[in-house]
């Protein structure tokens, strides 16, 4: 696992600027509870800040990356990140932007997910001495005395105000449990606890978390008579307007290479809509802003270079430079005019293995697409074939048996649609 490297000269220069300006330049400021006060504190020296991630899965996905990149930028500006995994709040579930309650998870599941997430965060954050730390709110939430908690902190929250929060509006229509209603109180208490334990005076999050983040800053002011700050970034949407990371299962782009291969990860970024290239480069890479603007405003072939740069930089951060170069080589082989024999021989192309005996006996085309991971079921595979969207060795695939006679250099090149390729190697 690669560890985040020390700041470069360019990063050291950025550290001399106010961190607020850095976030603003990258489009990562939407709301701030007190801009002037936060700027003054940032200019005064190093501060600790936190961002929370509930470990509901054993991998981060691209919906988490805005927050991860914001943490990394602030660390490069001299701030100390506290990455909070919500082991305690995950047992309740955040109702924000959800139409149904979360599945209740066991402590064992949550702990295993948290460890996997820390490994992925290590590619973006420096967890070395004096660097970022990761904490689990189960440390204090599971030990809370409920009656004492309500007495000491519940009195600071107005039910009327909470019911007006965007956090709860959708869930009120479909049914909000009392369990979920407690989430805002616990997230606010997290901020207070992190202020007391680690001196955190800033919480960052997406704009959909504004009410929760602000509640924590207000709780610190009421309980400790101290200033704390809330800052959110605008939500990042795809070309269809859907919030990044909103998909819970199908179509999700994960950082775990076993869930989303580095090649597929690369392909996600290289295929972003033209209108999103500049924002994605600003948000998901550490390239200087001037370089980003120059890349994104270069038309034609320049825009294709910008997308390739975005894909390479984002894949390098998530999976390392070697995997990024392999993914780039795969894409260039498949889409850059390489001969069919060259592509069939290229190990850079996403590859699955299959016993040669299955092809010798003849394998139905629909079965082959399912085994290659290009269709979820035989029915879906048959529809893909009948619709003309399946290709074998760059020729339209029909409903037939695929045999060893179809092999090129010991492999089959399958394609679904315009851009999903898989190389099937017979062993």
WOTA-V391429 format. One record per residue. N is the residue number from 1. RES is the residue in one letter. D_CENTER is the distance of its C-alpha to the mean C-alpha in Angstrom with 1 decimal. Layout:
BEGIN
n=N res=RES d_center=D_CENTER
n=N res=RES d_center=D_CENTER
END
This chain:
BEGIN
n=1 res=X d_center=17.5
n=2 res=X d_center=17.5
n=3 res=X d_center=17.7
n=4 res=X d_center=16.8
n=5 res=X d_center=20.1
n=6 res=X d_center=22.5
n=7 res=X d_center=22.4
n=8 res=X d_center=24.1
n=9 res=X d_center=27.0
n=10 res=X d_center=25.0
n=11 res=X d_center=22.6
n=12 res=X d_center=25.9
n=13 res=X d_center=27.2
n=14 res=X d_center=24.2
n=15 res=X d_center=24.8
n=16 res=X d_center=28.3
n=17 res=X d_center=26.9
n=18 res=X d_center=26.0
n=19 res=X d_center=22.3
n=20 res=X d_center=22.4
n=21 res=X d_center=23.5
n=22 res=X d_center=20.7
n=23 res=X d_center=18.1
n=24 res=X d_center=20.4
n=25 res=X d_center=20.8
n=26 res=X d_center=17.1
n=27 res=X d_center=17.1
n=28 res=X d_center=15.3
n=29 res=X d_center=18.3
n=30 res=X d_center=19.1
n=31 res=X d_center=21.3
n=32 res=X d_center=22.9
n=33 res=X d_center=25.5
n=34 res=X d_center=27.9
n=35 res=X d_center=27.0
n=36 res=X d_center=30.4
n=37 res=X d_center=30.2
n=38 res=X d_center=26.7
n=39 res=X d_center=27.7
n=40 res=X d_center=30.8
n=41 res=X d_center=29.1
n=42 res=X d_center=26.6
n=43 res=X d_center=29.7
n=44 res=X d_center=31.6
n=45 res=X d_center=29.5
n=46 res=X d_center=26.7
n=47 res=X d_center=25.1
n=48 res=X d_center=22.6
n=49 res=X d_center=19.6
n=50 res=X d_center=17.0
n=51 res=X d_center=13.7
n=52 res=X d_center=13.2
n=53 res=X d_center=10.7
n=54 res=X d_center=12.6
n=55 res=X d_center=12.5
n=56 res=X d_center=13.0
n=57 res=X d_center=11.9
n=58 res=X d_center=12.4
n=59 res=X d_center=8.9
n=60 res=X d_center=5.4
n=61 res=X d_center=3.4
n=62 res=X d_center=2.2
n=63 res=X d_center=3.9
n=64 res=X d_center=3.5
n=65 res=X d_center=3.7
n=66 res=X d_center=7.0
n=67 res=X d_center=8.3
n=68 res=X d_center=7.8
n=69 res=X d_center=9.5
n=70 res=X d_center=11.9
n=71 res=X d_center=12.9
n=72 res=X d_center=13.5
n=73 res=X d_center=15.6
n=74 res=X d_center=17.6
n=75 res=X d_center=18.3
n=76 res=X d_center=19.6
n=77 res=X d_center=21.8
n=78 res=X d_center=23.4
n=79 res=X d_center=21.7
n=80 res=X d_center=20.9
n=81 res=X d_center=17.5
n=82 res=X d_center=17.7
n=83 res=X d_center=14.5
n=84 res=X d_center=15.5
n=85 res=X d_center=14.6
n=86 res=X d_center=16.3
n=87 res=X d_center=18.6
n=88 res=X d_center=21.2
n=89 res=X d_center=19.5
n=90 res=X d_center=17.6
n=91 res=X d_center=21.2
n=92 res=X d_center=21.8
n=93 res=X d_center=18.7
n=94 res=X d_center=17.3
n=95 res=X d_center=19.1
n=96 res=X d_center=17.1
n=97 res=X d_center=16.4
n=98 res=X d_center=17.5
n=99 res=X d_center=20.7
n=100 res=X d_center=21.4
n=101 res=X d_center=21.4
n=102 res=X d_center=19.0
n=103 res=X d_center=20.6
n=104 res=X d_center=22.2
n=105 res=X d_center=21.0
n=106 res=X d_center=23.2
n=107 res=X d_center=23.1
n=108 res=X d_center=22.9
n=109 res=X d_center=19.8
n=110 res=X d_center=18.1
n=111 res=X d_center=19.4
n=112 res=X d_center=18.3
n=113 res=X d_center=14.7
n=114 res=X d_center=14.8
n=115 res=X d_center=16.3
n=116 res=X d_center=13.8
n=117 res=X d_center=10.9
n=118 res=X d_center=13.4
n=119 res=X d_center=13.9
n=120 res=X d_center=10.3
n=121 res=X d_center=10.5
n=122 res=X d_center=13.9
n=123 res=X d_center=12.7
n=124 res=X d_center=11.8
n=125 res=X d_center=14.3
n=126 res=X d_center=18.0
n=127 res=X d_center=19.1
n=128 res=X d_center=22.7
n=129 res=X d_center=25.8
n=130 res=X d_center=25.4
n=131 res=X d_center=21.7
n=132 res=X d_center=18.7
n=133 res=X d_center=19.3
n=134 res=X d_center=17.4
n=135 res=X d_center=19.3
n=136 res=X d_center=19.4
n=137 res=X d_center=21.0
n=138 res=X d_center=22.9
n=139 res=X d_center=25.2
n=140 res=X d_center=26.8
n=141 res=X d_center=25.9
n=142 res=X d_center=27.5
n=143 res=X d_center=30.6
n=144 res=X d_center=31.1
n=145 res=X d_center=34.5
n=146 res=X d_center=33.8
n=147 res=X d_center=37.1
n=148 res=X d_center=36.9
n=149 res=X d_center=33.3
n=150 res=X d_center=34.5
n=151 res=X d_center=37.6
n=152 res=X d_center=36.0
n=153 res=X d_center=32.8
n=154 res=X d_center=33.1
n=155 res=X d_center=35.9
n=156 res=X d_center=33.6
n=157 res=X d_center=31.7
n=158 res=X d_center=33.3
n=159 res=X d_center=32.7
n=160 res=X d_center=33.6
n=161 res=X d_center=31.0
n=162 res=X d_center=28.3
n=163 res=X d_center=29.2
n=164 res=X d_center=28.7
n=165 res=X d_center=25.1
n=166 res=X d_center=22.6
n=167 res=X d_center=20.8
n=168 res=X d_center=23.7
n=169 res=X d_center=25.1
n=170 res=X d_center=23.5
n=171 res=X d_center=24.0
n=172 res=X d_center=27.5
n=173 res=X d_center=28.3
n=174 res=X d_center=27.2
n=175 res=X d_center=28.2
n=176 res=X d_center=26.8
n=177 res=X d_center=27.8
n=178 res=X d_center=29.2
n=179 res=X d_center=26.7
n=180 res=X d_center=23.8
n=181 res=X d_center=26.0
n=182 res=X d_center=26.0
n=183 res=X d_center=22.3
n=184 res=X d_center=22.9
n=185 res=X d_center=25.7
n=186 res=X d_center=23.8
n=187 res=X d_center=20.9
n=188 res=X d_center=23.6
n=189 res=X d_center=25.4
n=190 res=X d_center=22.4
n=191 res=X d_center=22.7
n=192 res=X d_center=26.4
n=193 res=X d_center=26.2
n=194 res=X d_center=23.9
n=195 res=X d_center=26.4
n=196 res=X d_center=29.2
n=197 res=X d_center=27.7
n=198 res=X d_center=25.8
n=199 res=X d_center=27.0
n=200 res=X d_center=23.8
n=201 res=X d_center=24.8
n=202 res=X d_center=21.6
n=203 res=X d_center=18.6
n=204 res=X d_center=15.7
n=205 res=X d_center=13.4
n=206 res=X d_center=12.7
n=207 res=X d_center=16.0
n=208 res=X d_center=16.0
n=209 res=X d_center=16.5
n=210 res=X d_center=19.4
n=211 res=X d_center=22.1
n=212 res=X d_center=20.7
n=213 res=X d_center=20.0
n=214 res=X d_center=23.4
n=215 res=X d_center=25.1
n=216 res=X d_center=24.2
n=217 res=X d_center=25.6
n=218 res=X d_center=28.7
n=219 res=X d_center=29.2
n=220 res=X d_center=29.4
n=221 res=X d_center=31.9
n=222 res=X d_center=34.0
n=223 res=X d_center=34.0
n=224 res=X d_center=34.1
n=225 res=X d_center=35.5
n=226 res=X d_center=32.8
n=227 res=X d_center=30.5
n=228 res=X d_center=26.8
n=229 res=X d_center=24.3
n=230 res=X d_center=21.5
n=231 res=X d_center=19.2
n=232 res=X d_center=16.5
n=233 res=X d_center=14.7
n=234 res=X d_center=15.0
n=235 res=X d_center=12.6
n=236 res=X d_center=11.0
n=237 res=X d_center=12.4
n=238 res=X d_center=13.0
n=239 res=X d_center=16.6
n=240 res=X d_center=17.8
n=241 res=X d_center=16.7
n=242 res=X d_center=14.3
n=243 res=X d_center=11.5
n=244 res=X d_center=8.0
n=245 res=X d_center=6.8
n=246 res=X d_center=10.4
n=247 res=X d_center=11.5
n=248 res=X d_center=12.1
n=249 res=X d_center=13.5
n=250 res=X d_center=14.8
n=251 res=X d_center=12.9
n=252 res=X d_center=9.4
n=253 res=X d_center=7.5
n=254 res=X d_center=6.8
n=255 res=X d_center=7.0
n=256 res=X d_center=10.4
n=257 res=X d_center=12.9
n=258 res=X d_center=15.1
n=259 res=X d_center=12.8
n=260 res=X d_center=11.7
n=261 res=X d_center=14.2
n=262 res=X d_center=13.8
n=263 res=X d_center=16.1
n=264 res=X d_center=14.2
n=265 res=X d_center=11.0
n=266 res=X d_center=13.5
n=267 res=X d_center=15.0
n=268 res=X d_center=12.1
n=269 res=X d_center=12.2
n=270 res=X d_center=16.0
n=271 res=X d_center=16.5
n=272 res=X d_center=15.1
n=273 res=X d_center=17.9
n=274 res=X d_center=20.4
n=275 res=X d_center=20.2
n=276 res=X d_center=16.6
n=277 res=X d_center=17.0
n=278 res=X d_center=18.0
n=279 res=X d_center=15.4
n=280 res=X d_center=12.6
n=281 res=X d_center=14.6
n=282 res=X d_center=15.2
n=283 res=X d_center=11.6
n=284 res=X d_center=9.8
n=285 res=X d_center=13.0
n=286 res=X d_center=15.8
n=287 res=X d_center=18.5
n=288 res=X d_center=21.3
n=289 res=X d_center=21.3
n=290 res=X d_center=24.7
n=291 res=X d_center=23.6
n=292 res=X d_center=20.7
n=293 res=X d_center=23.2
n=294 res=X d_center=25.7
n=295 res=X d_center=23.4
n=296 res=X d_center=22.2
n=297 res=X d_center=25.8
n=298 res=X d_center=27.4
n=299 res=X d_center=28.3
n=300 res=X d_center=28.8
n=301 res=X d_center=28.1
n=302 res=X d_center=26.6
n=303 res=X d_center=23.7
n=304 res=X d_center=23.2
n=305 res=X d_center=23.1
n=306 res=X d_center=20.6
n=307 res=X d_center=18.2
n=308 res=X d_center=19.0
n=309 res=X d_center=18.4
n=310 res=X d_center=14.9
n=311 res=X d_center=14.2
n=312 res=X d_center=16.0
n=313 res=X d_center=14.6
n=314 res=X d_center=10.9
n=315 res=X d_center=11.9
n=316 res=X d_center=14.2
n=317 res=X d_center=11.7
n=318 res=X d_center=9.7
n=319 res=X d_center=12.9
n=320 res=X d_center=15.9
n=321 res=X d_center=18.4
n=322 res=X d_center=20.4
n=323 res=X d_center=17.9
n=324 res=X d_center=17.0
n=325 res=X d_center=20.7
n=326 res=X d_center=21.2
n=327 res=X d_center=18.7
n=328 res=X d_center=20.4
n=329 res=X d_center=23.7
n=330 res=X d_center=22.9
n=331 res=X d_center=22.0
n=332 res=X d_center=25.1
n=333 res=X d_center=27.3
n=334 res=X d_center=26.3
n=335 res=X d_center=26.4
n=336 res=X d_center=28.6
n=337 res=X d_center=31.9
n=338 res=X d_center=32.3
n=339 res=X d_center=35.1
n=340 res=X d_center=34.5
n=341 res=X d_center=36.0
n=342 res=X d_center=33.8
n=343 res=X d_center=30.6
n=344 res=X d_center=32.1
n=345 res=X d_center=32.7
n=346 res=X d_center=29.4
n=347 res=X d_center=27.3
n=348 res=X d_center=24.3
n=349 res=X d_center=24.0
n=350 res=X d_center=21.9
n=351 res=X d_center=24.7
n=352 res=X d_center=26.0
n=353 res=X d_center=29.4
n=354 res=X d_center=32.1
n=355 res=X d_center=35.6
n=356 res=X d_center=38.2
n=357 res=X d_center=40.5
n=358 res=X d_center=38.3
n=359 res=X d_center=38.7
n=360 res=X d_center=42.3
n=361 res=X d_center=43.0
n=362 res=X d_center=41.0
n=363 res=X d_center=37.6
n=364 res=X d_center=37.1
n=365 res=X d_center=34.6
n=366 res=X d_center=32.6
n=367 res=X d_center=32.3
n=368 res=X d_center=31.3
n=369 res=X d_center=28.3
n=370 res=X d_center=27.1
n=371 res=X d_center=27.6
n=372 res=X d_center=25.7
n=373 res=X d_center=22.7
n=374 res=X d_center=23.3
n=375 res=X d_center=24.4
n=376 res=X d_center=23.7
n=377 res=X d_center=27.4
n=378 res=X d_center=30.8
n=379 res=X d_center=31.3
n=380 res=X d_center=28.2
n=381 res=X d_center=29.3
n=382 res=X d_center=32.8
n=383 res=X d_center=31.6
n=384 res=X d_center=29.6
n=385 res=X d_center=32.7
n=386 res=X d_center=35.1
n=387 res=X d_center=33.0
n=388 res=X d_center=33.3
n=389 res=X d_center=29.6
n=390 res=X d_center=30.0
n=391 res=X d_center=31.4
n=392 res=X d_center=33.0
n=393 res=X d_center=33.8
n=394 res=X d_center=33.2
n=395 res=X d_center=35.7
n=396 res=X d_center=35.2
n=397 res=X d_center=35.1
n=398 res=X d_center=37.7
n=399 res=X d_center=38.3
n=400 res=X d_center=40.0
n=401 res=X d_center=40.0
n=402 res=X d_center=38.2
n=403 res=X d_center=40.3
n=404 res=X d_center=40.6
n=405 res=X d_center=42.5
n=406 res=X d_center=39.3
n=407 res=X d_center=37.9
n=408 res=X d_center=37.4
n=409 res=X d_center=37.6
n=410 res=X d_center=36.8
n=411 res=X d_center=33.7
n=412 res=X d_center=32.7
n=413 res=X d_center=30.2
n=414 res=X d_center=28.6
n=415 res=X d_center=26.7
n=416 res=X d_center=25.3
n=417 res=X d_center=25.4
n=418 res=X d_center=25.1
n=419 res=X d_center=22.2
n=420 res=X d_center=21.4
n=421 res=X d_center=23.6
n=422 res=X d_center=24.4
n=423 res=X d_center=27.3
n=424 res=X d_center=29.4
n=425 res=X d_center=31.6
n=426 res=X d_center=34.8
n=427 res=X d_center=35.7
END
